[in-house]
Amino acid sequence: MTTLNKSQQRDLSKTLPMIAHLGRDFGARALSALHRSAMKKSQQDEILAIALAYSVVSSDEFIIG
């Protein structure tokens, strides 16, 4: 069961396919923005797992601080 809300799911469905075209930096910025705006720890954990799967966590653009 997913813990993401409909808005987060919609943003991910638009963002993930675009990573292939726009690159890792785009993916890192988009996923870190989603991570920072997530209200629940479980949502942050799921977004972080997706970021790890797409290998954008090591990018300088991935800022979750």
Legacy VTK file of the C-alpha trace (Angstrom):
# vtk DataFile Version 3.0
C-alpha trace
ASCII
DATASET POLYDATA
POINTS 65 float
0.000 0.000 0.000
1.341 3.383 -0.951
1.560 6.186 1.570
1.751 8.919 -1.033
-1.261 11.156 -1.552
-2.863 11.743 -4.952
-0.937 14.936 -5.584
2.406 13.267 -4.881
1.482 10.292 -7.050
0.540 12.637 -9.896
3.799 14.571 -9.561
5.805 11.352 -9.578
3.947 9.996 -12.607
4.919 13.145 -14.508
8.460 13.449 -13.136
9.833 9.921 -13.397
9.472 9.544 -17.182
11.067 12.964 -17.691
14.258 11.965 -15.835
15.340 9.951 -18.878
15.044 13.034 -21.104
16.115 15.840 -18.774
18.774 14.037 -16.736
19.729 13.255 -13.171
19.928 16.884 -12.062
16.294 17.443 -12.997
15.310 14.262 -11.178
17.308 15.243 -8.127
15.692 18.682 -7.936
12.183 17.344 -8.476
12.444 14.447 -6.022
14.142 16.524 -3.344
11.372 19.137 -3.631
8.773 16.390 -3.206
10.716 15.004 -0.238
10.908 18.406 1.475
7.201 19.093 0.938
6.026 15.703 2.222
4.080 16.025 5.442
4.576 12.499 6.791
7.757 10.584 7.518
6.372 7.579 5.644
5.919 9.746 2.533
9.465 11.062 2.854
10.767 7.502 3.206
8.942 6.363 0.077
10.171 9.337 -1.980
13.711 8.732 -0.737
13.457 5.084 -1.796
12.385 6.197 -5.277
15.284 8.659 -5.403
17.670 5.865 -4.455
16.218 3.635 -7.166
16.798 6.355 -9.774
20.323 7.048 -8.423
19.781 10.766 -7.883
20.633 10.879 -4.174
24.342 11.344 -4.866
23.685 14.386 -7.064
24.629 17.834 -5.747
21.122 18.963 -6.698
19.460 16.531 -4.259
19.019 18.770 -1.219
16.766 17.531 1.575
18.566 19.336 4.422
LINES 1 66
65 0 1 2 3 4 5 6 7 8 9 10 11 12 13 14 15 16 17 18 19 20 21 22 23 24 25 26 27 28 29 30 31 32 33 34 35 36 37 38 39 40 41 42 43 44 45 46 47 48 49 50 51 52 53 54 55 56 57 58 59 60 61 62 63 64
